[in-house]
């Protein structure tokens, strides 16, 4: 995947209706890393539960960690845009 490039999961700030690719100038990032994109709950093409109780920090960091369960994605770095920088530091 991506030759010798390290994999990075790019996490946008938590905002409903936004798309990571539209908000972040990623072309420079893609020159150095194999970038995987994550849409947060209820943004872009992502869905999510109803009710504010399902949008606590623990839920959001759990969403960030979930891709590590899939083959080929176990080893990736995290990069957070804006307030998502705080979330990625909380993820395991």
C-alpha positions as CSV (number, residue, x, y, z in Angstrom):
1,X,0.0,0.0,0.0
2,X,1.7,3.2,-1.2
3,X,5.2,1.7,-1.6
4,X,7.4,2.8,1.3
5,X,5.1,5.5,2.5
6,X,3.8,5.4,6.0
7,X,0.1,5.2,6.5
8,X,-1.7,8.1,8.1
9,X,-5.4,8.3,9.1
10,X,-6.5,11.9,8.7
11,X,-9.2,12.9,11.1
12,X,-11.2,16.1,10.5
13,X,-12.5,18.2,13.3
14,X,-15.9,17.1,14.7
15,X,-18.4,19.0,12.6
16,X,-21.6,17.7,11.1
17,X,-21.9,18.0,7.3
18,X,-18.2,18.6,6.6
19,X,-15.9,16.5,4.4
20,X,-12.2,16.0,5.3
21,X,-11.1,16.1,1.7
22,X,-12.8,19.5,1.1
23,X,-11.4,21.1,4.2
24,X,-7.8,20.1,4.3
25,X,-5.2,20.8,1.6
26,X,-3.9,17.2,1.5
27,X,-1.9,17.1,-1.7
28,X,1.3,18.0,0.1
29,X,0.5,15.4,2.8
30,X,-0.1,12.8,0.1
31,X,3.4,13.3,-1.3
32,X,4.9,11.9,1.9
33,X,2.3,9.5,3.3
34,X,-0.4,7.1,2.2
35,X,-3.4,9.0,3.5
36,X,-6.6,7.4,4.7
37,X,-9.5,9.7,5.3
38,X,-12.1,9.5,8.0
39,X,-15.4,11.4,8.1
40,X,-16.6,11.9,11.6
41,X,-20.1,10.9,12.7
42,X,-22.8,12.5,10.6
43,X,-20.3,14.2,8.3
44,X,-20.1,13.8,4.5
45,X,-20.9,10.2,3.7
46,X,-20.8,9.0,7.3
47,X,-23.8,8.2,9.4
48,X,-24.2,8.2,13.2
49,X,-26.6,7.7,16.0
50,X,-29.2,10.2,17.1
51,X,-28.9,11.9,20.4
52,X,-26.1,13.9,22.0
53,X,-25.2,11.2,24.4
54,X,-23.6,9.2,21.6
55,X,-21.1,12.0,20.7
56,X,-19.0,12.0,23.8
57,X,-15.2,12.2,23.5
58,X,-15.0,8.4,24.3
59,X,-17.3,7.7,21.3
60,X,-15.2,9.9,18.9
61,X,-11.9,8.4,20.0
62,X,-13.4,4.9,19.6
63,X,-14.3,5.8,16.1
64,X,-10.7,6.8,15.4
65,X,-9.4,3.5,16.8
66,X,-11.9,1.3,15.0
67,X,-10.0,1.1,11.6
68,X,-7.1,-0.7,13.4
69,X,-9.3,-3.8,13.5
70,X,-9.2,-4.1,9.7
71,X,-6.4,-6.0,7.9
72,X,-3.8,-3.7,6.3
73,X,-4.7,-0.8,8.6
74,X,-3.3,-2.0,11.9
75,X,-0.2,0.2,11.6
76,X,-1.0,3.8,10.9
77,X,-0.2,7.2,12.4
78,X,-2.9,9.6,13.3
79,X,-3.2,13.3,12.2
80,X,-6.0,15.5,13.4
81,X,-7.2,18.7,11.8
82,X,-8.2,21.6,14.1
83,X,-9.9,20.3,17.2
84,X,-9.4,16.7,16.1
85,X,-5.8,17.1,17.1
86,X,-7.0,16.8,20.6
87,X,-9.0,13.7,19.8
88,X,-6.1,11.9,18.1
89,X,-3.9,12.5,21.2
90,X,-6.6,10.8,23.3
91,X,-6.9,7.8,21.0
92,X,-4.9,4.7,21.9
